[in-house]
């Protein structure tokens, strides 16, 4: 069985939605807005992953310095 990271699966899903958006939406304004929303969701997913993996990121940096 193949183990796929949830972040990778989400980014692949955003890419697939982007391709489907490009192929189905003809109005460039609506297409651009849709791409912007998909990009924001992708960025949110990446940033949220960092927060989950390193919840005390700033505290760890302070401990290393002091």
WOLINNOR-V670296 format. One record per residue. RES is the residue in one letter. PHI is phi as a letter, one per 30 degrees, with the letter a starting at -180 (* if undefined). PSI is psi as a letter, one per 30 degrees, with the letter a starting at -180 (* if undefined). Layout:
res: <RES:RES>
phi: <PHI:PHI>
psi: <PSI:PSI>
This chain:
res: <X:X:X:X:X:X:X:X:X:X:X:X:X:X:X:X:X:X:X:X:X:X:X:X:X:X:X:X:X:X:X:X:X:X:X:X:X:X:X:X:X:X:X:X:X:X:X:X:X:X:X:X:X:X:X:X:X:X:X:X:X:X:X:X:X:X>
phi: <*:d:c:c:d:d:d:d:d:d:d:d:d:d:d:d:d:d:d:d:d:d:d:c:c:c:d:d:d:d:d:d:d:d:d:d:d:d:d:d:d:d:d:d:d:d:d:d:d:d:d:d:d:b:d:c:e:d:d:d:d:d:d:d:d:c>
psi: <k:k:j:k:k:e:e:e:e:e:e:e:e:e:e:e:e:e:e:e:e:e:f:e:k:f:k:e:e:e:e:e:e:e:e:e:e:e:e:e:e:e:e:e:e:e:e:e:e:e:e:e:e:i:f:h:e:e:e:e:e:e:e:e:e:*>
